[in-house]
Every structure is written in structure tokens, then in C-alpha cells.
Amino acid sequence: MSSSARRLHYAYAEYLSLEDESSIRHEYLDGEIYAMAGGTPDHAALAAASVACSARRCHEGAAPSAPISGSASPRRA
């Protein structure tokens, strides 16, 4: 009987490398990598409406904010 130890902590650079090669998206938190659930069309529509509303408020002179989609994956520049 063989047992393979699961690696629990990754460096951020390792996460980015693994994410580039993966067909599914993951979240990185305190050295651990978690698979993320897939989005739905309704969620995407709600996120787009939220970003549009935030952008409109910024344009109208409301308090500045930085609307960022939660579905955005971190990528190297």
C-alpha cells in the first residue's frame, strides 16, 4: 500500500505556473491552492452590471472605487 503525501503550501510563483497550465481556475490563499467553482450566465450578468454601475458612479464624481471582476485570474504582466 502506498501513500502519497499531499503538498499543502506553495509559493505564489508556483501557483502562477500551475494556473497557467491548468484548464480550471484556482484561488491562492496563504500558500494553499483551492479549485474554484464555475460561474453561471446569471452571475456573469450580475457582475457586469455591478462593474458598469460602479464605473458610472466614478464618472459622475462619486467616491472613487476600483471595480474588479471576481472572476479575473491573476496574471503576470
Secondary structure as UniProt FT lines:
FT   HELIX           12..21
FT   STRAND          26..29
FT   TURN            30..31
FT   STRAND          32..35
FT   HELIX           41..59
FT   TURN            60..61
FT   TURN            70..71
//
